Amino acid sequence: DSGAAPARYVLGVDVGSTVVKCHVYDRAAAVRGSSCRKVESLYPHPGWVELDPEVLWSQFIGVIKEAVQAAGLHMRQIAGLGISTQRGTFITWHKKTGKPFHNFISWQDLRSAELVNSWNKSLLLKAIHVIFTVLHFLTGSDRYLAPSFLTFSTHQTSMKLSWVFKNIHEAEEAAKKNNCCFGTVDTWLLYRLTKGSVYATDYSNASSTGIFEPFMKCWSPTLCNLLSIPMSIFPSVKDTSFNFGSTDSEIFGIPIPIMAVVADQQSAMFGECCFRLGDVKLTMGTGGFWNVNTGEHLFASWGSLYPLIGWKIGEEVVYLTEGSISDIGTAIKWAQDIELFTNVDETAEMAQSIADSQGVCFIPGLQVSGDDPYLCASFMGLKPSANRNHLVRAILESVAFRNKLLYDIIVKNVHIPLQTIRADGGVSNNSFVMQMTSDLINKKIEKPANADMSSLGAAFLAGLASGFWTDKKQLKKLRRIEAVFEPQKDSEEYRPAMDAWLQAVKHSPHW
């Protein structure tokens, strides 16, 4: 075939916690071909969660080839590749040999739980809070804001990275000689795709590690000093929608331009076209994530909210505030594994078939704030008359209740009028959870036709960088809404059930 076919498609790849997916999109943002593979997590010790870098690499390359093939296309027709990745999962490797010092350490990994707890209770951290609060008060400069409310969580990279330099001798030695590279999933994929010639990340991924100062837009020297993390290990940080270079031609037969790198929640936000101040995205997948577009304002983290960079495109930097809920999809998947139901699609009907859960409460593994990493999932209030419908309803209700708790925290702390709420992720296909959440928060919620928003967002960002799409206005026109959930019941009707659930939650910590 001598005539080169014009590049009429973009790829969006989403490397999530449970699956790696690739979608091929045309100019109308319609999916022309897809491929999906399951991510295999490794559990070498209790509480440890890792990924094998070689397996992840082969899955990543595999889904791209399969999706392009499924679309009946040739690699030459691809205008660009956008990569969205799970956040906070990282690896370190040797700069000269490219050999990893350890497996990817997942954001779900709890090896730093003891460290996190002792740091958060430490006098040193309290002193830091006081010093930076005073500095912020005296100078009015926002650069002192981030350290003034610094707390650590097991999801963040910072403590686990500190763990690596305390426990993996080779990494520590290499860092002393400036030979240690650190990367989140995106950085490592970029490095591999370009055979080591591109070593970079983007602002959305960097700000999700907890080692990056979102306001100053740089890796945090304060934090690195505090945790003995060498500053020499970090990649350079680029715009989210940006020409990162091309894939090595040996990989796909021809070079493919890598036009966007973005963190998955920020990507879903972009895919949902939450471009306005106060736009809200609710992702319900493995975990649950509420994100609010706070424009150019960086909100300090209060309670369980966390400030992030949404994306940087040229001069434009958009900040988000995020609240998260652990273990949403996980609990539903478990209920399926023990055969409470056969197909996820039945769960909404099962829950709707009964008036209430008969007082059965499901306590998920982690609360909204994730204060207690040792909290265990459990059912409370079981009676002889409870059947599988009641158990399923209790699990789904716990998702809606946690959505309500987090929504209230956002309303209280983010002083921006909230606009449209747009939901995505696998659990957003559950009409029971969606309706109950809408009732509880008394807001309408839109659900898009395509629930895979992270890959769409990555494709949108790549398409903007490659001129495939012209601007955000054009992207907004491509949005397809499948359903809108409007409040139908007064939230007071749920009060007894929610109060019972909150009581149950109170009785379950420190297991």
Secondary structure, DSSP 8 states (H G I E B T S, - for coil): --S-----EEEEEEE-SSEEEEEEE-TT--EEEEEEEE--EE-SSTT--EE-HHHHHHHHHHHHHHHHHHTT--GGGEEEEEEEE-SS-EEEEETTT--BSS-EE-TT--TTHHHHHHHHH-HHHHHHHHHHHHHHHHH--GGGHHHHT----TTSHHHHHHHHHHH-HHHHHHHHTT-EEEEEHHHHHHHHHTTTS--EEEHHHHHTTTSEETTTTEE-HHHHHHHT--GGG--EEE-SBS---B--HHHHSS--BEEEEEEHHHHHHHHTT--STT-EEEEESSSEEEEEEEET------TTEEEEEEEEETTEEEEEEEEEE--SHHHHHHHHHTTS-S-TTHHHHHHHTSSS-TT-EEE-SS-TT---TT---EEES--TT--HHHHHHHHHHHHHHHHHHHHHHHHHH--S----EEEESGGGG-HHHHHHHHHHHTS-EEEES---HHHHHHHHHHHHHTTSS--HHHHHHT--EEEEE---S-GGGGHHHHHHHHHHHHTS---
